[in-house]
Amino acid sequence: MIGCQFDPLTLRTPRGLASRMQRGLIKMGKRCWIGAKAVILKDVELGDGCVVGAGAVVTKSFPAGSVIAGVPASMRRAV
C-alpha cells in the first residue's frame, strides 16, 4: 500500500535536472507500506513487509520486516 503524495526521487525533479541525473531502481518486497510524502531514493531495496513512516527520506536499503522512519530514514524496529 502506498500513501498519498508518495514521491520516488525521479517524479519530483524538474525536467532539466532529471535529464542530467542518473537513473536507478527502487525495489520493494511484498506487503510493503509506504507512508504519505515519503521519498525513496534510487538504488534502494526494501525487503518484504517493510513499513516506511510518513515523510521519511529513505537513502539506503533495509531488510524484511523493518519499520523505517526519519530524515534520513533509520530502522526503528524489526517486526
Residue, then its C-alpha position, 0 to 999 in steps of 0.5 A: m500500500i502506498g500513501c498519498q503524495f508518495d514521491p520516488l526521487t525521479l517524479r519530483t525533479p524538474r525536467g532539466l535536472a532529471s535529464r542530467m541525473q542518473r537513473g536507478l531502481i527502487k525495489m520493494g518486497k511484498r506487503c510493503w507500506i509506504g507512508a504519505k510524502a515519503v521519498i525513496l531514493k534510487d538504488v534502494e531495496l526494501g525487503d518484504g513487509c517493510v513499513v516506511g513512516a510518513g515523510a521519511v527520506v529513505t537513502k539506503s536499503f533495509p531488510a524484511g520486516s523493518v519499520i523505517a522512519g526519519v530524515p534520513a530514514s533509520m530502522r526503528r524496529a524489526v517486526 
